[in-house]
Amino acid sequence: MKKKEKPKNKQKEMPKVLMEWLYLPEAGVPVESLYEHLREREGVCAELWKEAGVLEITLSETGSMDLEILEKDQWDEALLTYIKERHADEVYTVTFMEADQAEARMVMEYLTNRAGGVFCRDTEDFLPEIKGR
């Protein structure tokens, strides 16, 4: 009688969960400024598509963090109130995979310490927040 072969142990893959945050820069801080701050940091690779209002930051061999302008016609009342409280005039959506969360957090802390503004989760209460200077 032939022995049944055991299936090879496959590493369990983490489910790919997209994390959604928002970035509210200080008034008058353009996406180009964020790009320049990232270029100053050793080991960070970033690409800017100015016309599209998109900044892509490489986080790992396979991951990235994207900042993309959120058009004003997509702002709801809760977001409008939050924006006014923070004296911001623009909002960026920020997306990255859950597996890249630790590295994305370091980038968010770096940017808020250099350029100001606040990163927050895209939730009803906008928490948690990452604030800099």
C-alpha positions as CSV (number, residue, x, y, z in Angstrom):
1,M,0.0,0.0,0.0
2,K,1.3,3.4,-1.0
3,K,1.8,6.1,1.7
4,K,-0.2,9.2,1.2
5,E,2.0,12.2,0.7
6,K,1.6,14.9,3.1
7,P,0.9,18.3,1.6
8,K,3.9,20.6,1.8
9,N,3.7,23.2,4.4
10,K,2.8,26.4,2.7
11,Q,3.4,29.6,4.5
12,K,0.1,31.2,5.3
13,E,-0.3,34.3,3.3
14,M,-1.5,37.4,5.2
15,P,-4.7,38.6,3.7
16,K,-4.1,41.7,1.7
17,V,-5.9,44.5,3.5
18,L,-5.8,48.0,2.1
19,M,-5.3,50.6,4.8
20,E,-6.9,54.0,4.1
21,W,-5.7,57.2,5.8
22,L,-6.0,60.9,5.0
23,Y,-3.3,63.6,5.0
24,L,-4.2,67.2,5.7
25,P,-1.2,69.3,5.0
26,E,-0.7,72.7,6.5
27,A,-2.3,75.4,4.3
28,G,0.0,76.3,1.4
29,V,2.1,73.1,1.5
30,P,2.0,71.6,-2.0
31,V,2.7,67.9,-2.8
32,E,6.0,69.0,-4.4
33,S,7.2,70.0,-0.9
34,L,6.4,66.5,0.4
35,Y,8.3,65.0,-2.5
36,E,11.4,67.2,-1.8
37,H,11.4,66.2,1.9
38,L,11.3,62.5,0.9
39,R,14.2,63.0,-1.6
40,E,16.3,64.3,1.4
41,R,15.8,61.1,3.3
42,E,18.3,58.4,2.5
43,G,16.9,55.1,1.4
44,V,13.5,56.5,0.4
45,C,12.3,56.2,-3.2
46,A,9.4,58.4,-4.3
47,E,7.8,59.4,-7.6
48,L,5.7,62.5,-8.2
49,W,3.0,62.8,-10.8
50,K,2.3,66.5,-10.4
51,E,-0.4,66.9,-13.0
52,A,-2.4,64.0,-11.3
53,G,-1.6,65.1,-7.8
54,V,-0.1,61.7,-6.9
55,L,2.9,60.9,-4.8
56,E,4.0,57.3,-4.7
57,I,6.5,56.2,-2.0
58,T,8.2,52.8,-2.2
59,L,7.9,51.0,1.2
60,S,9.3,47.6,0.6
61,E,10.3,45.4,-2.3
62,T,6.6,44.8,-3.1
63,G,4.7,47.6,-1.3
64,S,4.1,51.3,-1.7
65,M,2.2,54.1,-0.1
66,D,0.2,56.4,-2.4
67,L,-0.9,60.0,-1.6
68,E,-3.5,61.3,-4.0
69,I,-5.5,64.5,-3.9
70,L,-9.1,64.1,-2.8
71,E,-11.2,66.4,-4.9
72,K,-13.4,68.8,-2.9
73,D,-16.6,67.4,-4.4
74,Q,-15.9,64.2,-2.5
75,W,-15.6,65.9,1.0
76,D,-18.5,65.1,3.3
77,E,-19.7,67.3,6.2
78,A,-17.7,65.4,8.8
79,L,-14.5,65.9,6.8
80,L,-15.3,69.5,6.1
81,T,-15.6,70.1,9.9
82,Y,-12.3,68.2,10.5
83,I,-10.5,70.2,7.8
84,K,-11.7,73.6,9.3
85,E,-10.5,72.6,12.8
86,R,-7.0,71.9,11.4
87,H,-6.9,75.0,9.1
88,A,-6.2,72.8,6.1
89,D,-7.2,73.6,2.5
90,E,-6.3,70.2,0.9
91,V,-6.8,66.6,1.6
92,Y,-4.9,63.6,0.3
93,T,-6.1,60.0,0.4
94,V,-3.3,57.7,1.6
95,T,-3.3,54.0,0.9
96,F,-0.9,51.2,1.6
97,M,-1.2,47.5,2.5
98,E,-1.6,46.4,6.1
99,A,1.6,44.4,5.9
100,D,3.5,47.7,5.2
101,Q,1.9,49.6,8.1
102,A,5.0,50.0,10.3
103,E,7.0,51.4,7.5
104,A,4.2,53.6,6.3
105,R,3.9,55.0,9.9
106,M,7.6,55.9,9.9
107,V,7.1,57.8,6.6
108,M,4.0,59.6,7.9
109,E,5.9,60.6,11.1
110,Y,8.8,61.8,9.0
111,L,6.6,63.9,6.7
112,T,4.6,65.5,9.6
113,N,7.9,66.4,11.4
114,R,9.3,68.0,8.2
115,A,6.2,69.5,6.5
116,G,3.6,69.7,9.3
117,G,0.0,68.7,8.9
118,V,-1.7,65.6,10.2
119,F,-2.3,62.1,9.0
120,C,-5.4,60.3,10.3
121,R,-7.3,57.2,9.6
122,D,-10.2,57.5,7.2
123,T,-12.8,56.6,9.8
124,E,-15.8,58.4,11.4
125,D,-13.7,59.9,14.2
126,F,-10.5,60.4,12.1
127,L,-8.5,58.5,14.7
128,P,-5.7,57.7,15.3
129,E,-3.8,60.8,14.2
130,I,-0.2,61.3,13.5
131,K,0.9,64.8,14.1
132,G,4.3,66.4,13.8
133,R,6.0,69.6,14.8
